[in-house]
Amino acid sequence: MSEKASVEGAAERTAAVSFTEINARRRGPLRRFVRSHPRVTDAVVVLIYLLVSLTMLILAADISTHYFAFVPVIAAGVVLFWRRDRPLIVLGTLTVLEWISLMTSEGQASVGIGAWFALYAVAAHHPFRTALWALAGAALLTITPLWFVEALFVEEAPYLIWIVMGFVLMWYFLAIGFGITTRRDREHERALRDWATRNAELASATERNRIAREMHDVVAHSLSVMIALSDGAAVVMKRDQERAREVLDELSASGRTALADMRRVLGVLREGPVAAPREPLPAAGSLSTLLDGFQVAGLPIRLGLSGPGLPEDPAFQLTVYRIIQESLTNVLRYGKGVTTVNVAIARTGTQVRVRVSDDGRGSMGPVVSVGTGQGITGMQERASIYSGTVDCGPGPDGGWIVDARLVIPEDQEATTKGEQRVRSV
């Protein structure tokens, strides 16, 4: 089984389970029993039909001379049990049995109640047009024999035949109406289930992309820093052992930090009490640590801040953190002859601008990529969450520039202004 099929299957099962729970709460206990026990329901329908039809037949006058009228009534009950599987065939069979029952019992026996159940099944399982044709056919085949029943033509009540026909049609239309309503409810439920499945698949894809971004940022940054530190340690090992020891300590610390970050990212995939929290980690306090790590790895970084501080939203801070991390990682990977790396964070109103530039020369020419090529894409995806953009390209005087612009959400802007007013008071 492929990974895609496995993920889609898991998403579909998750959506189906969630939808089933929601829909079960909406249904009453009787509807839940009917939906979960279809064959028991069919048996109950048959019993109701036999109870009503046989009672009417037994109570009818002169039935002793028409004992064979029980045959089509009982046969209709047997056929009615399969109305869910072959509703059109069952309906056709019942209309024929209705004709036989009326003719052999002189109107004292009928299987019309079974036709009601069959019409409901047709409307519940077939399109509207098919249900209307079935209604017309059943009405024609079951009402026509009424004109041959002498008991319905009474001189004192010449309108009796029309009353009987009206009642038959009324119950037929009610059966069709209930069936159409049931079919529409099922189609609505099916549409909701499909929507839930698509939504689960989208959520799964979004989560995979999020984890992929986190994995890329953690691995790319940590490995780049560790490679630079190990190269630096090899250079200064013979000249300054104390400095080499410091570099190795920093290398070890970077490895431990990368391992902790990796465990955190993978921890969100677990379930139960050992699962890692899904909230993004605040990055404001760790930004200085990030810059210190790159400086130890050999990047001459200058940090510039202007305007109010970043909002308290941890997700927003993490976005800024990851953009700066990825930009500096690329400088460490590809930059040559870098003497200055400028990191500028400026906030103006609801706009936050993050700009990382260097004066190296390595980024101006073609280089061999040592990463996955998803770094810039990841930054753009992160910025788009906050209606922002990321522009990357060579600088006019050499080096490389990453210019990101983010928009602070309105609720975070309101929170920041409130905190500023409190501090001023």
Buried (B, 14 or more C-beta within 10 A) or exposed (E): EEEEEEBBEEBBEBBBEBBEEEBEEEEEEEEBEBEEEEEEBBEEBBEBBBEEBBEBBEEBEEBEEBEEBBBBBBBBBEBBBBBBEBBBEBBBBBBBBBBBBBBBBBBBBBBBBBBBBBBBBBBBBBEEEBBBBBBEBBBEBBBEBBEEBEBBEEEEEEEEBEEBBEEBBEBBEEBBBBBBEBBEEEEEBEEBBEEBBEBBBEEBEEEEBBBBBBBBBBBBBBBBBBBBBBEBBEBBBEEEEEBBEBBBEBBEBBBEBBEEBBEBBEEBEEEEEEEEEEEBBBBBEBBEEBBEBBEBBBBEBEEEEEEBEBBEBBBBBBBBBBBBBBBBBBBBBBBEEBEEBBBBBBBEEBEBBBBBBBBBEBBBEEEEEEBEEBBBBBBBBBBEBBEBEBEBEEBEEBBBBBBBBBBBBEEBBEBBEEBEEEEEE
